[in-house]
Amino acid sequence: MKTDELKEKLISEGCNESNFAVMGRTSDAFCLDKKGEKWSVFFCERGSDSAPIFSSDSEEETCEFFFNYIIKQQHWHIVGFFKNISDANDLEEKLTSIGVKPIRNDIPAYRAAGDLRHRVFVVGKDIFKVREHLGDIHVSFD
């Protein structure tokens, strides 16, 4: 496998694009990039690259390592962000009815103390079931 097919393969496996970058950088994510003559896998945090966790002269070997490394992580996809708890509960019921297990992870102080927000996530390939039954998900962060 080469870098030009790696990203699509990860996405087809239910990986969340915000967790990784191929041939580039994204903040707080694992990245695969070529540094000089070496292919490297590293974590980028707030624009700073960590020491590589894997390096190779081989693009294919590095892509294989990266794929296996990223696929082992749990990939959460946000499908709802609400002020009103009943909206979050309604979405959770819809997800459960289509055989998807929702995860709730609320924010107790979004913009200020007591400014509660209710977040609903699904994991991995369940995002495809959600899209099939509920359409494309557009989450608004008010």
Secondary structure as UniProt FT lines:
FT   HELIX           3..12
FT   TURN            13..14
FT   HELIX           17..19
FT   STRAND          20..22
FT   TURN            27..28
FT   STRAND          29..35
FT   TURN            36..37
FT   STRAND          38..45
FT   TURN            46..47
FT   STRAND          48..49
FT   STRAND          54..56
FT   HELIX           59..71
FT   STRAND          76..82
FT   HELIX           85..97
FT   TURN            98..99
FT   STRAND          103..104
FT   TURN            113..114
FT   STRAND          117..123
FT   TURN            124..125
FT   HELIX           126..134
//
